[in-house]
């Protein structure tokens, strides 16, 4: 099984296999006969199980994915009905692919095939599968027509499509840049990449050049015209200077040649015919399947909130060898692809006018870069500037060696994207620090909220929460406002000692988080916030789905990785939590207080007391609770005197800021502390409780269930 779930079937498998097709829709067949399921969710469940990387999925996960808006009992009942329909249909056909139990559902290995597996195996082998030459934007066609089943499933499907898109595109890019393979094969790879991403300029240039060199000038010009129209219509921009220069050379006849006579195994005509723009998913039936989803999308069309525009300018090259220029262009495209994952800004490649595709802009920034070659390396200087002032905000120098370009490129780009995110937002918050609240736009209110949340500014908490609520009234379609308010509600109990969680408040917060995810299913922060809202409602299986979605939507966001790692630590998956946390710290460059606070807790729950103390030392002015975690770690190491000092510091700070109208005593402090965390493993909770008790924090007599209850 590869990283995306492609399987290799064992020799001697039964000839009659359940055939599951997800490209272009969702279809099932067995022994040459189509399987018809009246329940669309039943069909989607089978496709989901085939796409899953696990051998079986918990029933609780399936209810959370397909019936996220149902009450728990109703969700379980409807799942049972769907599984009954699946079992009945498969049994009638004589298929035994499904296995289910009281706890989990899955497909028996070797009893089914998945059409997507063939595509993934071919890409992994550096080949061009026919499916990539038949479908435009093939990743977007995965399970087409099932987008409207459930908001949670839709969010998962978007993330999975994006992951598939990135995996396939990266494989094609690596191959068509390989000059050792035949040019005809390079052209097929570039054509497949262009069909997968019609705005991929490097792939378009290769198709244009190879077509022109083969005497197919009309094909080359048509490829350019389609790119030009698409960029203009969808992105309000023109092709890059390199692409425009190439089309000029083609029109001037630089590549004019007499096509050689056709020979067996070769063709002078285009290797593929461009798919009809009006038939994105291939068949009329699939178009009909999509009609309800498109109608629903049109009905809920909403204006986009104002955000800054981040313009990634063409990279200036000095002394770069001509046969290496494509590497620099590819680096820029990779950077653009990474930046678009962040929903805090709009990304463009040309200086915008007052609007981008009808969107209001709240500011303009540009990323400028200069590349120069020195021996076996290309040095690159990246600068972030405000527009139109040209004020430099951040800059850094990177070196990429030619012999390890592809391996290093992604890591460097991820670091740049993370740094741009931090510095752009930090700069804007600083500039707006003296602007009256009433003059702030929705985006800037969101920025202030993030600054307050990330630095645990208790004194500003209630004021900023009110600003968010007021901004939601003015901008009811701004996803980030809902997710920020939900985030503040999720963690207010940490910054206001003495506030205990209330189930009714938790459900209201969950509604805010669900609204945020519905408004922007591609926003990793919205998915992350929804995951935590579900975790605080003790709905761990559903929470895990959205944590996974958040990480898939933006693998370059350090905070998303760190926060998800904290969730996995709470649910007992220490290896996964530790690996994600370390990756998050690599991307952070300049970790925030929140990074260190979370890292301290993750390390403690993983049994790394020394690591917990080291992380806590980086956040001495963070949450009150950091001193308690440090005290527990010290007591576990037998450093009793230091542990008691930290325990006293925790108790003193908590007493000083304890909310009014709540009884104040050390026992209440301990009960408040242990109720904060959505730990669902008794052994983890007991390790924390026992460490706190040994340090002198009064938690004796509390048990796991009591701590999980709210006041």
Residue pairs with C-beta under 8 A, 6 or more apart in sequence:
1 7
1 8
1 53
2 120
2 121
2 124
3 167
4 53
4 120
4 163
4 164
4 167
5 51
5 52
5 53
5 117
5 120
6 116
6 117
6 120
6 121
6 124
7 109
7 114
7 117
8 121
9 110
9 113
10 109
10 110
13 110
13 111
14 110
14 111
16 30
16 31
16 94
16 95
17 30
17 97
17 111
17 112
17 113
18 28
18 29
18 30
18 35
18 90
18 95
18 97
18 107
18 111
18 112
18 113
19 28
19 29
19 30
19 112
19 113
19 115
20 27
20 28
20 46
20 47
20 50
20 112
20 113
20 114
20 115
21 27
21 28
21 29
21 114
21 115
22 47
22 50
22 51
22 114
22 115
22 116
22 142
22 143
23 115
23 116
23 119
23 131
23 135
23 138
23 141
23 142
24 135
24 141
24 144
24 281
24 282
24 283
24 286
25 141
25 143
25 144
25 145
25 281
25 285
25 286
25 289
26 43
26 44
26 47
26 143
26 144
26 145
26 146
27 34
28 34
28 35
28 37
28 43
28 46
29 35
30 90
30 93
30 94
30 95
31 93
31 94
31 95
33 93
35 89
35 90
35 93
35 95
36 89
37 43
37 46
37 85
37 86
37 89
38 85
39 81
39 82
39 85
40 146
40 149
41 66
41 78
41 82
41 149
41 150
42 82
42 83
42 85
42 86
43 146
44 66
44 143
44 146
44 149
44 153
45 62
45 66
45 82
45 83
45 86
45 105
46 86
46 98
46 107
47 143
47 146
48 57
48 62
48 65
48 153
49 57
49 105
49 106
49 107
50 107
50 112
50 114
51 114
51 116
51 160
52 106
54 106
55 106
55 109
56 99
56 104
56 105
56 106
57 104
57 105
57 106
58 103
58 104
58 541
59 76
59 79
59 102
59 103
59 104
59 105
60 541
60 542
61 541
61 542
61 544
61 545
62 79
62 105
63 70
63 72
63 75
63 76
63 78
63 79
63 541
63 542
64 75
64 152
64 534
64 539
64 541
64 542
64 545
65 150
65 152
65 153
65 156
65 542
65 545
66 79
66 82
66 149
66 150
66 152
66 153
67 74
67 75
67 78
67 79
67 150
68 150
68 151
68 152
68 153
68 514
68 542
69 150
69 151
69 514
70 78
83 98
83 100
83 105
86 98
87 98
87 100
90 96
90 97
90 98
95 111
96 108
96 111
97 107
97 108
97 111
97 112
98 105
98 106
98 107
98 108
99 105
99 106
99 107
99 108
100 106
115 131
116 142
116 164
118 129
118 131
119 129
119 131
119 132
119 138
119 168
120 164
120 167
120 168
122 128
122 129
123 129
123 132
123 167
123 168
123 171
123 172
124 171
126 171
126 174
126 175
128 172
128 185
128 188
128 189
128 192
131 138
132 138
132 168
132 172
132 192
132 195
132 196
133 188
133 191
133 192
133 195
133 271
133 272
134 275
134 282
135 141
135 195
135 275
135 281
135 282
136 195
136 196
136 198
136 275
136 280
137 195
137 196
137 197
137 198
137 280
138 168
138 195
138 196
139 161
139 162
139 164
139 165
139 168
139 196
140 161
140 165
140 280
141 280
141 281
141 282
141 286
142 157
142 160
142 161
142 164
143 157
144 281
144 286
144 289
144 290
145 286
145 289
145 290
145 293
146 153
146 157
147 154
147 157
147 293
148 154
148 292
148 293
148 296
151 514
151 517
151 518
151 521
152 542
152 545
152 546
154 521
155 517
155 521
155 527
155 546
155 549
156 545
156 548
156 549
158 521
158 522
158 549
158 553
159 527
159 548
159 549
159 552
159 553
160 552
162 522
162 552
162 553
163 552
165 196
165 197
166 337
168 196
169 193
169 196
169 197
169 200
172 189
172 190
172 192
172 193
172 196
172 203
173 193
173 202
173 203
173 330
174 406
175 181
175 186
175 189
176 186
176 189
176 190
176 193
176 203
176 206
177 326
177 327
177 330
178 186
179 186
179 323
183 210
183 213
184 210
184 266
184 271
186 206
186 210
187 206
187 207
187 210
187 211
187 271
188 271
190 203
190 204
190 206
190 207
190 210
191 203
191 207
191 271
191 272
193 200
193 203
194 200
194 203
194 204
194 207
194 223
195 272
195 275
197 203
198 226
198 227
198 230
199 227
199 230
199 231
199 234
199 235
200 333
201 227
201 239
201 240
201 242
201 243
201 329
201 333
202 326
202 329
202 330
202 333
204 223
204 224
204 227
204 239
204 243
205 242
205 243
205 246
207 219
207 220
207 223
208 220
208 221
208 223
208 224
208 243
208 246
208 247
208 250
209 220
209 246
209 255
211 217
211 219
211 220
211 223
211 270
212 220
212 250
212 254
212 255
213 255
213 257
214 257
214 259
214 268
215 256
215 257
215 258
215 259
215 268
216 259
216 268
216 269
216 270
217 250
217 255
217 256
219 270
220 247
220 250
220 255
221 247
221 250
221 251
222 274
224 239
224 243
224 246
224 247
224 250
226 274
227 239
227 243
228 238
228 239
231 237
231 238
231 239
232 238
234 357
235 348
235 349
235 356
235 357
236 348
236 350
236 352
236 353
236 356
236 357
237 348
237 349
237 350
238 244
238 350
239 247
240 314
240 329
240 349
241 314
242 314
242 325
242 329
249 255
259 268
260 268
262 268
275 282
279 287
281 287
281 290
302 477
302 519
303 358
303 477
304 358
304 359
304 360
304 477
305 360
305 442
305 443
305 475
305 477
305 478
305 480
305 481
306 359
306 360
306 361
306 362
306 441
306 442
306 443
307 344
307 345
307 346
307 359
307 361
307 362
307 443
308 344
308 345
308 346
308 361
308 362
308 363
308 364
308 365
308 424
308 428
308 443
309 345
309 346
309 347
309 348
309 352
309 356
309 361
309 363
309 364
309 365
310 339
310 345
310 346
310 347
310 348
310 365
310 366
310 367
310 420
310 424
311 347
311 348
311 349
311 350
311 351
311 352
311 364
311 365
311 366
311 367
311 387
312 332
312 335
312 336
312 339
312 347
312 348
312 349
312 366
312 367
313 349
313 366
313 367
313 368
313 369
314 332
314 349
315 328
315 329
315 331
315 332
315 369
315 370
315 371
315 380
316 368
316 369
316 370
316 371
317 325
317 328
317 370
317 371
317 372
318 370
318 371
318 372
319 372
319 373
319 374
320 328
320 371
320 372
320 373
320 378
321 373
324 373
324 378
324 402
327 378
327 402
327 405
328 371
328 378
328 380
330 409
331 371
331 380
331 400
331 409
331 413
332 369
334 409
334 410
334 413
335 367
335 413
335 416
335 417
336 347
336 349
338 413
338 414
338 416
338 417
338 556
339 345
339 347
339 417
339 420
340 347
341 417
341 524
341 553
341 554
341 555
341 556
341 557
342 417
342 421
342 554
342 556
342 557
343 479
343 480
343 520
343 522
343 523
343 524
343 525
344 421
344 424
344 425
344 480
345 365
345 424
346 356
346 359
346 361
348 356
351 364
351 366
351 387
352 361
352 364
354 361
355 361
362 441
362 443
362 444
363 386
363 428
364 386
364 387
364 388
365 384
365 385
365 386
365 387
365 393
365 424
366 384
366 385
366 387
367 382
367 383
367 384
367 385
367 420
368 382
368 383
368 385
369 380
369 381
369 382
369 383
370 380
370 381
371 378
371 379
371 380
372 378
372 379
373 379
376 401
376 402
376 403
377 399
377 400
377 401
377 402
378 399
378 400
378 402
379 397
379 398
379 399
379 400
380 397
380 398
380 399
380 400
381 395
381 396
381 397
381 398
382 395
382 396
382 397
382 398
382 416
383 392
383 394
383 395
384 392
384 393
384 394
384 395
384 420
384 423
384 424
385 391
385 392
385 393
386 393
386 427
393 423
393 424
393 427
394 419
394 420
394 423
394 424
394 427
396 416
396 419
398 412
398 416
400 408
400 409
400 412
401 408
413 556
414 555
414 556
414 587
415 587
415 589
417 556
418 556
418 557
418 558
418 587
418 588
418 589
419 589
421 557
422 588
422 589
422 590
425 447
425 450
428 444
428 447
429 447
429 448
429 450
429 451
432 440
432 444
432 447
432 448
435 444
437 445
437 463
437 467
440 448
440 467
440 471
442 471
442 474
442 475
442 478
442 480
442 481
443 480
445 464
445 467
445 468
445 471
445 481
446 468
446 471
446 478
446 480
446 481
446 484
448 464
448 467
449 464
449 465
449 467
449 468
449 484
449 485
449 487
449 488
450 484
451 457
452 460
452 461
452 464
452 488
453 484
453 487
453 488
453 491
453 594
454 592
454 593
454 594
455 592
455 593
455 594
456 494
456 495
456 593
456 594
456 622
456 623
457 495
458 495
458 496
458 657
461 488
461 492
461 495
461 496
464 488
465 485
465 488
465 489
465 492
468 481
468 484
468 485
468 488
469 485
471 478
471 481
472 478
472 481
472 482
472 485
475 481
477 519
478 519
479 515
479 516
479 517
479 519
479 520
479 523
479 526
480 516
480 520
480 523
480 525
480 526
481 516
482 512
482 513
482 515
482 516
482 519
482 526
483 512
483 513
483 516
483 517
483 523
483 525
483 526
483 529
483 530
484 529
485 512
486 509
486 510
486 512
486 513
486 516
486 529
486 530
486 533
487 529
487 532
489 505
489 508
489 509
489 512
490 509
490 529
490 532
490 533
490 536
492 499
493 499
493 500
493 501
493 676
494 623
494 624
494 625
494 676
495 623
496 657
496 659
497 624
497 654
497 657
497 658
497 659
497 669
497 672
498 658
498 659
498 662
498 664
498 668
498 672
499 659
499 662
500 672
500 675
500 710
500 711
501 536
501 675
501 710
501 711
502 710
502 711
503 537
503 710
506 533
506 536
506 537
506 710
507 537
509 533
509 536
510 530
510 533
510 534
510 537
512 533
513 526
513 529
513 530
513 532
513 533
513 534
514 530
514 533
516 523
516 526
516 529
516 530
517 523
517 526
517 527
517 529
517 530
517 546
519 526
520 526
521 527
522 553
523 553
524 549
524 550
524 551
524 553
524 554
524 557
524 560
525 550
525 557
525 560
527 546
527 547
527 549
527 550
527 553
528 546
528 547
528 550
528 560
528 563
528 564
530 546
531 543
531 544
531 545
531 546
531 547
531 549
531 550
531 564
531 567
532 543
532 563
532 567
534 540
534 542
534 543
534 546
535 543
535 567
535 570
535 678
536 678
538 678
538 680
538 708
540 571
540 678
540 680
543 567
544 567
544 571
547 564
547 567
547 568
548 564
550 560
550 563
550 564
551 560
551 561
551 564
551 580
553 560
554 560
555 561
556 587
557 587
558 584
558 585
558 587
558 588
558 591
558 595
559 584
559 592
559 594
559 595
561 580
561 581
561 583
561 584
561 587
562 580
562 581
562 584
562 585
562 588
562 594
562 595
562 598
562 599
563 598
564 580
565 576
565 577
565 578
565 579
565 580
565 581
565 584
565 598
565 602
566 577
566 581
566 598
566 601
566 602
567 577
568 574
568 576
568 577
568 580
569 577
569 601
569 602
569 605
569 606
570 605
570 677
570 678
570 679
570 680
570 681
570 684
571 680
571 681
572 680
572 681
572 683
572 684
574 605
574 606
574 607
577 602
577 605
577 606
578 602
578 603
578 606
578 608
581 598
581 599
581 602
581 603
584 595
585 591
585 595
585 599
588 595
591 599
591 618
593 619
593 621
593 622
594 622
596 615
596 616
596 618
596 619
596 622
597 619
597 622
597 623
597 625
597 626
599 611
599 615
600 612
600 613
600 615
600 616
600 619
600 626
600 629
600 630
601 612
601 629
601 677
603 609
603 611
603 612
603 615
604 612
604 629
604 632
604 633
604 688
604 691
605 684
605 687
605 688
607 687
609 633
609 634
609 636
609 637
610 633
610 637
612 629
612 630
612 633
613 630
613 633
613 634
616 626
616 627
616 629
616 630
616 633
617 630
619 626
620 626
624 650
624 653
624 654
624 657
625 650
625 673
625 676
627 646
627 647
627 649
627 650
627 653
628 646
628 647
628 650
628 673
628 692
628 695
628 697
629 688
630 646
631 643
631 644
631 645
631 646
631 647
631 650
631 691
631 692
631 695
631 696
631 697
632 643
632 688
632 691
632 692
632 694
632 695
633 691
634 640
634 642
634 643
634 646
634 695
635 643
635 691
635 692
635 694
635 695
636 691
636 694
640 694
640 695
643 694
643 695
643 696
644 695
644 696
646 695
647 692
647 695
647 696
647 697
648 696
650 669
650 673
650 697
651 666
651 669
651 697
654 669
654 672
654 673
655 664
655 669
658 664
658 669
662 668
666 697
666 698
667 698
669 697
669 698
670 692
670 697
670 698
670 699
670 702
671 699
671 702
671 707
673 692
673 697
673 699
674 685
674 688
674 689
674 692
674 699
674 702
674 707
675 707
675 708
675 709
675 710
675 711
677 685
677 688
679 685
679 688
679 708
682 704
685 704
685 707
686 704
689 699
689 702
689 707
692 699
693 699
693 700
